[in-house]
């Protein structure tokens, strides 16, 4: 398999998940400006939608969109317990978390990374993220991860998007449960491996 990524982008969740699942893969960096991939391909041909992640499978098919990619990775090695079994209520809870992270937090950051976004749009985005993060923080309880004590692909995704706060003027310290979660996940050996592989830590 090949994972096409941009350093620090949402594709980092798949980078983490692949390592947590113990799967073999090649990590292929995409140039943000030219869209050239490190394997020589034009990334727009790999994923015509033009954004990461894109996971090219061994049979030549390409899978995109984090919600799909992360579940695919989890299902390749059920023993890693990165997702509950298909058809269970717990699996639908995982999908619920993935959808929340994708639509309510991830997409909320979009305007904050655009130079052409008006300041009032950015203020709205920050307020919206703060509302969602505040709810998540207050409802966290005593669990270690989103699904309880078991790390899942949803935790990898949440870790990545919460990490964007420091680049977008959003202080995570106002939500102590989320700050503790990021520290907890960031200490996992496979997470450290993923960050190193993207050149984000030494």
C-alpha positions in Angstrom: 0.0 0.0 0.0 1.0 3.6 -0.5 -0.2 6.5 1.7 0.0 9.9 0.0 0.4 12.6 2.6 1.2 16.2 3.4 3.2 16.8 6.6 0.8 17.6 9.5 -2.3 17.3 7.4 -5.3 15.1 8.1 -3.5 12.2 6.3 -1.4 12.0 9.5 -4.3 10.1 11.1 -3.9 7.3 8.5 -0.1 7.4 9.0 -0.7 6.7 12.7 -3.4 4.1 12.1 -1.2 2.1 9.6 1.5 1.9 12.2 -0.8 1.0 15.0 -2.3 -1.7 12.8 1.2 -3.1 12.1 0.6 -2.9 8.3 3.3 -2.5 5.7 3.1 0.6 3.6 5.1 3.2 1.7 4.7 6.8 2.7 4.6 9.2 -0.3 5.0 12.9 0.3 3.0 15.3 -1.9 4.3 18.8 -2.7 1.6 21.2 -1.5 2.3 23.7 -4.4 3.0 21.5 -7.4 1.0 18.5 -6.5 3.9 16.3 -7.5 4.2 13.1 -5.4 7.6 11.8 -4.3 7.0 8.6 -6.3 7.0 10.7 -9.5 3.2 10.7 -10.1 1.0 13.8 -10.4 -1.1 13.6 -7.2 -4.2 14.9 -9.1 -4.1 11.7 -11.1 -3.9 9.6 -7.9 -6.8 11.5 -6.4 -8.6 13.9 -8.8 -10.2 15.6 -5.8 -6.8 17.0 -5.2 -6.4 16.4 -1.4 -4.9 13.9 1.0 -5.2 11.2 2.3 -5.1 8.8 -0.6 -4.4 5.2 0.1 -3.4 3.2 -3.0 -4.1 -0.5 -2.3 -2.0 -3.4 -3.5 -4.6 -4.2 -6.2 -4.2 -0.7 -7.7 -7.4 0.8 -6.3 -7.2 4.1 -4.5 -9.3 4.9 -1.4 -9.9 8.5 -0.2 -11.6 10.4 2.6 -10.5 9.9 6.2 -13.7 8.3 7.4 -13.3 5.5 4.8 -9.5 5.2 4.9 -9.3 4.9 8.7 -12.0 2.2 8.8 -10.3 0.3 6.0 -7.0 0.3 7.8 -8.6 -0.9 11.1 -10.4 -3.8 9.3 -7.1 -5.0 7.8 -6.0 -6.1 11.3 -8.9 -6.6 13.6 -6.5 -7.9 16.3 -5.2 -4.4 16.8 -8.7 -3.3 17.9 -8.6 0.0 16.1 -12.3 -0.3 15.4 -15.1 -2.4 16.9 -16.5 -5.3 14.7 -18.8 -4.3 11.8 -22.4 -4.5 12.6 -22.1 -3.9 16.4 -23.5 -0.8 18.1 -19.9 0.1 19.1 -19.0 0.3 15.4 -21.7 2.8 14.8 -20.5 4.8 17.7 -17.0 4.9 16.1 -18.6 6.1 12.8 -20.5 8.7 14.9 -17.2 10.0 16.3 -15.4 9.9 12.9 -18.3 11.9 11.4 -18.2 14.5 14.2 -14.4 14.9 13.9 -14.6 15.2 10.2 -17.5 17.6 9.8 -17.6 19.6 13.1 -13.9 20.0 13.9 -11.7 19.2 10.9 -13.7 21.3 8.4 -14.0 24.1 11.0 -10.3 24.7 10.6 -10.5 25.3 6.9 -10.9 29.1 6.9 -8.1 29.5 9.5 -5.5 28.2 7.0 -6.7 30.3 4.1 -4.9 33.6 3.5 -7.9 34.9 1.5 -10.5 34.2 4.2 -12.0 37.4 5.7 -11.3 38.0 9.4 -15.0 37.7 10.3 -15.1 34.3 8.7 -12.0 33.2 10.7 -13.6 34.6 13.9 -16.7 32.6 13.2 -14.6 29.4 12.6 -12.7 29.8 15.8 -16.0 30.3 17.8 -17.5 27.3 16.1 -14.5 25.1 16.9 -14.5 26.4 20.5 -18.2 25.4 20.9 -17.5 21.9 19.7 -14.3 21.5 21.7 -16.0 22.8 24.8 -18.8 20.3 24.5 -16.3 17.5 23.9 -14.2 18.6 26.9 -17.2 18.8 29.2 -18.6 15.4 28.2 -15.2 13.6 28.3 -15.6 12.1 31.8 -12.9 9.7 33.1 -12.2 7.7 29.9 -8.8 7.7 28.3 -10.0 7.7 24.7 -13.1 8.5 22.7 -14.5 4.9 23.0 -13.3 4.3 26.5 -10.0 2.7 27.4 -9.3 1.3 23.9 -7.4 3.5 21.4 -9.2 3.6 18.0 -8.7 5.2 14.6 -11.0 8.0 15.8 -8.4 8.9 18.4 -5.8 9.2 15.8 -8.0 11.6 13.8 -8.9 13.7 16.8 -5.3 14.0 17.9 -4.3 15.3 14.5 -7.0 18.0 14.1 -6.6 19.2 17.7 -2.9 19.6 17.0 -3.8 22.3 14.4 -5.0 24.6 17.2 -1.4 25.9 17.9 -1.1 27.0 14.3 -4.5 28.6 14.2 -4.5 30.8 17.3 -6.6 28.3 19.4 -5.2 27.5 22.8 -5.9 23.9 23.8 -5.1 24.6 27.4 -8.6 26.0 27.9 -9.9 22.4 27.6 -7.9 20.4 30.1 -9.4 17.1 29.1 -8.5 17.6 25.5 -5.1 18.8 26.4 -4.5 15.7 28.4 -5.8 13.5 25.6 -3.4 15.0 23.1 -0.5 14.5 25.5 -1.6 10.9 26.1 -1.9 10.0 22.4 1.3 12.0 21.5 3.3 9.7 23.8 2.3 6.5 22.0 5.3 5.0 20.2 3.6 4.6 16.8 2.4 8.2 17.0 5.9 9.4 17.6 7.1 7.3 14.7 4.5 8.9 12.4 5.5 12.4 13.5 9.1 11.6 12.8 8.3 10.1 9.4 6.7 13.4 8.4 9.7 15.5 9.7 7.6 17.1 12.5 9.7 15.9 15.4 13.3 14.8 15.6 
